[in-house]
Amino acid sequence: MGQRVLVLGGRGRIGRAIVDDLLRHTKAMVIATGRRPSLSSPQPQRLVDHCLDLDQSVALDDAIASVDLVIHCAGPFHHRDGRVLHGCIRHRVNYIDISDHRGFTEMALKHHAAAQAAGITAVVNAGIFPGISNSMVRQGIETLDQAEAAHLSYVVGGSGGAGITVLRTTFLGLQQPIVARLQGQWQQVQPYSDRQVVRFPEPFGQVGVYWFDVPETGTLVDSFGLRTVTTKFGSVPDLYNHLTWLVARSPRAWLQQPAVVEGLAQVSYRMTQWSDRWSGVGVGIHLELRGQRQGQPTVYQAQFVHPQTAIAAAAGVGSVAQPLLTGRLHQPGVYPVERILPTDDVRSALAQRGMEIQQTVGST
Ligand SMILES: NC(=O)c1ccc[n+]([C@@H]2O[C@H](COP(=O)([O-])OP(=O)(O)OC[C@H]3O[C@@H](n4cnc5c(N)ncnc54)[C@H](OP(=O)(O)O)[C@@H]3O)[C@@H](O)[C@H]2O)c1
């Protein structure tokens, strides 16, 4: 029997792009889940629709036990516990998630020893950012002799073509101060603060970016011993940055009410449905890595851009799923992408999909 992949949240915006990527680039049978029966038919060959709520613990367990790989994209990860990873450990099934929430990532990484004992490879934070962004930093680290500071900036056009869940995660991310590593010290910074203008590849050009909490703010420090990691985000049109900046300055007690987060997500979802038509739904990443090469202070820069955020996120997941399914990637434990995925695998997975990371190295 061929291999089987369970995509939890496979009917969401990112999940659907991941399902397409798996059908295109692997030979596996794909089981995509949502909470309600799918209305679309007929389904492509090798795709099975399955109705599943993460709260149906027996059904979830049975679904995990029946596959070779689970890809968890049923966010928001702010509201998720480790039940999917626990199920994978129990049934010895490899695991990938697209979590973009730091607390969830930290929880998952604590299961490293249990995953090792079960002999499964679990990769957290696959996708575009986190995901391809983390691999860009690894590629830069491998280029320099010594690295001190990584500055990651992200831009998304409108909603990025993502579902309402991503807008919920944006507002959930404004609720708490960000703990970031700056010059060797952990320090608190305010979310959506400290605007900086960064030049991204076309079609974005110059974009204002702001502090944004993502798991790589923490994992890149642990993975590479960097003294400074900054992670900033901005969207186009710039109006959304100013509105988000205002929301981030609202009283915290107000912003922490679930109804407020839901209301903000619904309103901004409607606004982006309108503005996506002319802003596009692309994504851009700009990395500046500072360090030393051959005894000289050196700046490594890398850029990535794609017109469809969901397709780029799916490529990041595909770059992990492909070597896991062939067995080329087998390293029991739980790892963020940058700790486990070789740079050559990322390069060849992106090339197969007509994508590439642009790099330059220069003296400071
Ligand atoms: N790493 C990255 O690069 C990256 C990039 C973008 C987004 N993300 C993360 O990806 C997640 C999904 O984004 P999206 O745009 O695809 O969201 P979406 O379109 O709203 O889809 C969410 C999916 O999760 C499913 N789901 C939600 N609650 C569930 C539950 N209790 N049980 C089972 N399934 C449940 C939904 O099922 P229904 O179909 O039944 O509604 C849907 O299929 C977000 O949380 C975001 O944090 C990561």
The ligand as an ORCA input file, in Angstrom:
! r2SCAN-3c Opt
* xyz 0 1
  N       4.022     28.751      9.069
  C       3.481     29.554      8.173
  O       4.127     30.009      7.241
  C       2.034     29.936      8.273
  C       1.521     30.843      7.322
  C       0.176     31.169      7.398
  C      -0.631     30.624      8.381
  N      -0.088     29.780      9.308
  C      -0.965     29.179     10.327
  O      -1.841     28.355      9.606
  C      -3.076     28.266     10.292
  C      -4.218     28.057      9.325
  O      -4.373     29.187      8.478
  P      -5.472     29.212      7.301
  O      -5.314     30.497      6.590
  O      -5.382     27.956      6.513
  O      -6.806     29.221      8.166
  P      -8.271     28.778      7.727
  O      -8.482     28.983      6.263
  O      -9.192     29.464      8.667
  O      -8.285     27.187      7.986
  C      -8.221     26.603      9.255
  C      -8.479     25.115      9.097
  O      -8.409     24.508     10.398
  C      -9.595     23.761     10.613
  N      -9.973     23.788     12.026
  C     -10.162     24.885     12.813
  N     -10.543     24.493     14.054
  C     -10.575     23.135     14.037
  C     -10.901     22.151     14.994
  N     -11.289     22.482     16.228
  N     -10.847     20.861     14.639
  C     -10.461     20.504     13.384
  N     -10.151     21.385     12.414
  C     -10.214     22.686     12.744
  C     -10.646     24.433      9.786
  O     -11.724     23.541      9.546
  P     -13.043     23.994      8.717
  O     -12.608     23.818      7.268
  O     -14.082     23.038      9.113
  O     -13.326     25.414      9.101
  C      -9.846     24.777      8.523
  O      -9.762     23.641      7.673
  C      -3.166     29.570     11.083
  O      -3.447     29.218     12.415
  C      -1.826     30.206     11.020
  O      -1.433     30.433     12.319
  C       1.217     29.434      9.257
*
